């Protein structure tokens, strides 16, 4: 059995925006299938944090519902969830899926829904307040949301003590903090090189469980990637296995630690 520290699912490569800074590159008409999701979760006992990304993850909420179904069917313990959306379109179903994830998770200390907050996305967020309401409920819990949110008016949004600051800043006509991949590279605004950290794997001979520490990114077609910050065009450079042979993918890392 396998336990994962941070498992990231690329549930779609579709997107409803075309941002100049996007590290992925051009969107693709590809969704993760139920077969891939089920196979990715086979022989998994625990996920400390599950992240749903893309693409724009709200364009394939059906796959998040199926993840929840699989975890219940396979008796997988999930600690926390995390979703990042560009905020362009709001679906009431997003609140429902967050409710279900929150109830599935056993920890929820760092569970959250985050709206990308930067100059590239903001003008496309007409329903931002609806997203923020849902985000705050799951980042900080019902009690914090209902006791704190009323203190801050719309014009004071930036003053929220629990606001997350963006790493995409604009100064003197230049952008900073953008990974030099995809459209950011094409448009000459990427200034940060990608760092790749392969997972650390521990093989527990006592109970036979394999612990995978660090982040593991699973593409829509089931490849294991060592970073969540690669363009689609370069992901194969960081591929270290597939969900169809977990032992082959992770055993080499376990052997390295044992040595």
Secondary structure, DSSP 4 states (H G I P E B T S, - for coil): -EEEEEEEEE-B---S---TT-SS-S--S-B--HHHHHHHHTTEEEEEEEEEESS-GGGGHHHHHHHHHHHHHHT-EEEEEEEEE--SS--HHHHHHHHHHHHH-S--SS-EEEE--STTTGGG-TTHHHHHHHHHHHHHHHHHHHHHGGG--GGGGGG-TTPPPPS-EEETTEEES-BSSHHHHHTT---B-----PPEEEE-TTT--EEEEEEEEE-TTSEEES-SS--GGGGGGGEEEEGGGHHHHHHHHHHHHH-
